[in-house]
């Protein structure tokens, strides 16, 4: 199974990845105000659960009211929820202005259609640009212009497709690559303006237990002559592992000079 060069510069050792867990994470994340956009399912939901377990004050945002009600019933009164669409610039501005979060996680995203490039029209090809990336842009811009407090962290959940490409999902990989670039661009602005805001992109390999992961495993497993299950077992990651990587990023467990991490079956790898 062939994959492109990842540009990995350093793999965090197990001790590095775990040293922030337990008491240290409890100390640094307890009482923090956290905003998780796309928090009602998938990676967002796993991140909401992880943050709540570490004592953060969490608000989950999603477009679907029904999923938010289910989430609230499941997780209880410790969770706040807001229905809305972060691709709306006014909504994104109001979220950050009113909540003033210490931690922002953008996990919302479209489920791309799987097809050859000649089978798309522009609307379906660019769906991730007008969804995942547009929401990322609005949240990052507002974080820098309000601005958020020094010490705040913004995490954009991108995809391993940003590294390898994804020839059967239209413009999805390109949008995910741009999220990666966006985190780097925004960090330079934060540094230049001395805002003290950390910007990071988290790029997971295909995620087991998600619709996107299942579709990718089915299609690309077939191309590589293996079953979807075998494909996912080889390169996939769990929701809990991705949420753990996001908490590592939120908690300062990633070196200051690094703006992106790849989540793989063996752990977290920093990217150049």
C-alpha positions as CSV (number, residue, x, y, z in Angstrom):
1,X,0.0,0.0,0.0
2,X,1.8,3.2,-1.2
3,X,1.5,6.5,0.6
4,X,3.3,9.7,-0.2
5,X,6.1,11.2,2.0
6,X,4.4,12.8,5.0
7,X,7.1,15.4,5.7
8,X,7.2,14.1,9.3
9,X,9.8,15.9,11.3
10,X,9.5,14.2,14.7
11,X,7.4,11.5,16.4
12,X,6.4,12.2,20.0
13,X,7.6,9.4,22.2
14,X,5.0,7.6,24.3
15,X,6.3,9.3,27.4
16,X,6.0,12.7,25.7
17,X,2.4,11.9,24.7
18,X,1.4,10.7,28.1
19,X,3.3,13.1,30.4
20,X,0.5,15.7,30.1
21,X,-2.2,13.2,31.1
22,X,-3.6,12.6,34.5
23,X,-2.9,15.3,37.1
24,X,-1.2,17.7,34.7
25,X,-4.1,17.9,32.2
26,X,-6.5,18.1,35.1
27,X,-4.5,21.1,36.4
28,X,-4.3,23.0,33.1
29,X,-7.7,22.2,31.5
30,X,-9.9,22.3,34.6
31,X,-12.0,25.4,34.6
32,X,-11.1,26.4,31.1
33,X,-13.9,27.6,28.8
34,X,-13.9,25.3,25.7
35,X,-15.9,25.6,22.5
36,X,-16.3,22.6,20.2
37,X,-17.8,23.3,16.8
38,X,-19.2,20.1,15.3
39,X,-19.5,18.8,18.8
40,X,-22.6,16.5,18.5
41,X,-21.0,13.6,16.6
42,X,-17.7,12.0,15.6
43,X,-14.4,13.6,16.6
44,X,-16.3,16.6,18.0
45,X,-18.4,14.5,20.4
46,X,-15.3,12.5,21.5
47,X,-13.5,15.8,22.2
48,X,-16.5,17.2,24.2
49,X,-16.5,14.0,26.4
50,X,-12.7,14.2,26.9
51,X,-12.8,17.9,27.8
52,X,-15.7,17.4,30.2
53,X,-13.8,14.6,31.9
54,X,-10.9,16.9,32.5
55,X,-13.0,19.6,34.2
56,X,-13.4,22.1,31.3
57,X,-16.6,24.2,30.9
58,X,-17.7,23.0,27.4
59,X,-20.1,24.4,24.9
60,X,-20.9,22.2,21.9
61,X,-22.1,23.8,18.7
62,X,-23.8,22.0,15.8
63,X,-26.3,22.7,13.0
64,X,-28.7,19.9,14.0
65,X,-30.9,20.5,17.0
66,X,-31.9,16.9,17.4
67,X,-28.3,15.7,17.8
68,X,-27.6,18.4,20.3
69,X,-30.6,17.3,22.4
70,X,-29.4,13.7,22.3
71,X,-25.9,14.9,23.3
72,X,-27.2,17.0,26.2
73,X,-29.3,14.1,27.5
74,X,-26.3,11.8,27.3
75,X,-23.8,14.1,28.9
76,X,-26.0,16.1,31.3
77,X,-26.1,19.6,32.7
78,X,-22.4,20.1,32.7
79,X,-22.6,20.7,28.9
80,X,-23.9,23.8,27.2
81,X,-25.2,23.5,23.6
82,X,-25.8,26.1,20.9
83,X,-27.4,25.4,17.5
84,X,-25.9,27.2,14.6
85,X,-23.7,27.2,11.5
86,X,-20.1,28.3,11.8
87,X,-19.9,29.0,8.1
88,X,-22.0,32.1,8.9
89,X,-19.5,34.8,9.7
90,X,-21.9,36.7,12.0
91,X,-22.6,33.5,14.0
92,X,-18.9,32.7,14.3
93,X,-18.2,36.3,15.5
94,X,-21.0,36.1,18.1
95,X,-19.8,32.8,19.4
96,X,-16.3,34.0,20.2
97,X,-17.3,37.4,21.3
98,X,-19.9,36.2,23.8
99,X,-18.2,33.0,25.0
100,X,-14.6,34.3,25.0
101,X,-13.3,30.7,25.0
102,X,-9.8,29.7,26.1
103,X,-10.0,26.6,23.9
104,X,-11.6,26.4,20.4
105,X,-11.9,23.1,18.4
106,X,-13.3,23.1,14.9
107,X,-14.3,19.5,14.2
108,X,-17.3,20.2,12.0
109,X,-17.1,19.0,8.4
110,X,-19.0,17.6,5.4
111,X,-19.0,14.0,4.4
112,X,-17.5,14.1,0.9
113,X,-19.0,12.3,-2.0
114,X,-16.8,9.5,-3.2
115,X,-16.4,9.6,-7.0
116,X,-14.0,10.3,-9.8
117,X,-13.2,13.9,-10.6
118,X,-15.1,13.7,-13.9
119,X,-18.2,12.7,-12.0
120,X,-18.4,15.9,-9.9
121,X,-20.0,19.3,-10.6
122,X,-18.4,22.3,-9.0
123,X,-20.9,22.5,-6.2
124,X,-20.2,19.0,-5.0
125,X,-16.4,19.2,-5.7
126,X,-16.1,22.3,-3.6
127,X,-18.4,21.3,-0.7
128,X,-15.6,20.9,1.8
129,X,-14.2,24.3,0.8
130,X,-17.6,25.9,1.5
131,X,-18.1,23.9,4.7
132,X,-15.0,22.8,6.6
133,X,-12.6,25.5,5.4
134,X,-15.1,28.4,5.4
135,X,-16.0,27.7,9.1
136,X,-12.2,27.4,9.9
137,X,-11.6,30.8,8.2
138,X,-14.3,32.6,10.1
139,X,-13.3,31.2,13.5
140,X,-9.6,31.9,12.9
141,X,-10.2,35.4,11.7
142,X,-12.4,36.2,14.7
143,X,-9.9,34.7,17.1
144,X,-7.3,37.1,15.7
145,X,-9.4,40.2,15.4
146,X,-11.4,40.2,18.6
147,X,-8.9,38.9,19.8
148,X,-9.1,35.9,22.1
149,X,-7.2,36.1,25.4
150,X,-3.4,35.4,25.4
151,X,-2.9,31.8,26.1
152,X,-5.9,30.7,24.1
153,X,-5.6,27.8,21.7
154,X,-7.4,27.2,18.4
155,X,-7.4,23.6,16.9
156,X,-8.5,22.9,13.4
157,X,-9.3,19.3,12.8
158,X,-8.0,18.6,9.3
159,X,-7.3,15.1,7.8
160,X,-4.5,12.8,6.7
161,X,-5.9,13.4,3.2
162,X,-4.1,16.8,3.4
163,X,-0.8,14.9,3.3
164,X,-1.6,12.0,0.9
165,X,-4.3,13.4,-1.3
166,X,-7.7,11.7,-1.8
167,X,-8.4,11.3,-5.5
168,X,-11.9,10.0,-5.1
169,X,-13.3,12.7,-2.8
170,X,-13.3,15.8,-5.0
171,X,-11.9,18.9,-3.4
172,X,-11.9,17.4,0.1
173,X,-8.1,16.9,0.4
174,X,-7.4,20.4,-0.9
175,X,-9.7,21.9,1.6
176,X,-8.0,19.9,4.4
177,X,-4.6,21.0,3.2
178,X,-5.8,24.6,3.3
179,X,-6.9,24.1,6.9
180,X,-3.3,23.0,7.6
181,X,-1.9,26.1,5.8
182,X,-4.5,28.3,7.6
183,X,-3.2,27.3,11.1
184,X,0.3,28.2,10.0
185,X,-0.7,31.5,8.5
186,X,-2.7,32.4,11.5
187,X,0.1,31.6,13.9
188,X,2.4,34.0,12.1
189,X,-0.3,36.7,12.5
190,X,-0.7,35.9,16.2
191,X,3.1,36.1,16.7
192,X,3.5,39.3,14.7
193,X,0.7,41.0,16.7
194,X,2.0,39.4,20.0
195,X,-1.5,38.1,20.7
196,X,-0.2,34.9,22.5
197,X,-2.8,32.7,20.7
198,X,-1.8,29.2,19.7
199,X,-3.0,27.8,16.3
200,X,-2.7,24.1,15.5
201,X,-4.0,21.7,12.8
202,X,-4.6,18.1,13.8
203,X,-4.5,15.7,10.9
204,X,-5.9,12.2,11.7
205,X,-5.5,9.2,9.5
206,X,-8.9,7.6,8.6
207,X,-11.0,7.5,11.7
208,X,-12.7,4.2,12.7
209,X,-16.3,4.7,13.7
210,X,-17.0,7.7,11.4
211,X,-18.9,7.8,8.1
212,X,-16.0,9.4,6.3
213,X,-13.6,6.8,7.6
214,X,-15.8,3.9,6.6
215,X,-16.3,5.3,3.1
216,X,-12.5,5.9,2.7
217,X,-11.7,2.4,3.9
218,X,-14.2,0.8,1.6
219,X,-13.1,2.7,-1.5
220,X,-9.3,2.8,-1.0
221,X,-9.2,-0.7,0.5
222,X,-10.7,-2.0,-2.7
223,X,-8.1,-0.1,-4.8
224,X,-5.3,-1.7,-2.7
225,X,-6.9,-5.1,-2.9
226,X,-7.8,-5.5,0.7
227,X,-11.0,-5.4,2.7
228,X,-12.3,-2.2,4.4
229,X,-11.6,-3.8,7.7
230,X,-8.0,-4.7,6.8
231,X,-7.4,-1.2,5.4
232,X,-8.7,0.5,8.6
233,X,-6.8,-1.9,10.9
234,X,-3.6,-1.0,9.0
235,X,-3.8,2.8,9.0
236,X,-6.9,3.8,10.9
237,X,-7.2,5.5,14.2
238,X,-9.9,5.5,16.9
239,X,-12.1,8.4,17.9
240,X,-10.6,8.3,21.4
241,X,-7.0,8.5,20.0
242,X,-7.9,11.6,17.9
243,X,-9.6,13.3,20.9
244,X,-6.6,12.5,23.0
245,X,-4.3,14.1,20.4
246,X,-6.5,17.2,20.4
247,X,-6.3,17.5,24.2
248,X,-2.5,17.1,23.9
249,X,-2.6,20.1,21.5
250,X,-4.9,22.1,23.7
251,X,-2.8,21.4,26.8
252,X,0.5,22.6,25.3
253,X,1.9,19.1,24.7
254,X,3.0,20.0,21.2
255,X,6.3,21.9,20.8
256,X,5.8,25.7,20.4
257,X,7.4,25.7,17.0
258,X,5.1,23.1,15.6
259,X,1.7,24.1,14.1
260,X,0.5,20.7,12.9
261,X,0.4,17.1,14.0
262,X,-0.5,13.8,12.3
263,X,-2.5,11.3,14.3
264,X,-1.5,7.7,13.2
265,X,-2.0,4.2,14.6
266,X,1.4,4.5,16.4
267,X,0.7,7.9,18.0
268,X,1.3,11.6,17.2
269,X,3.8,12.8,14.7
270,X,4.8,16.4,14.2
271,X,4.7,17.8,10.7
272,X,7.1,20.2,9.0
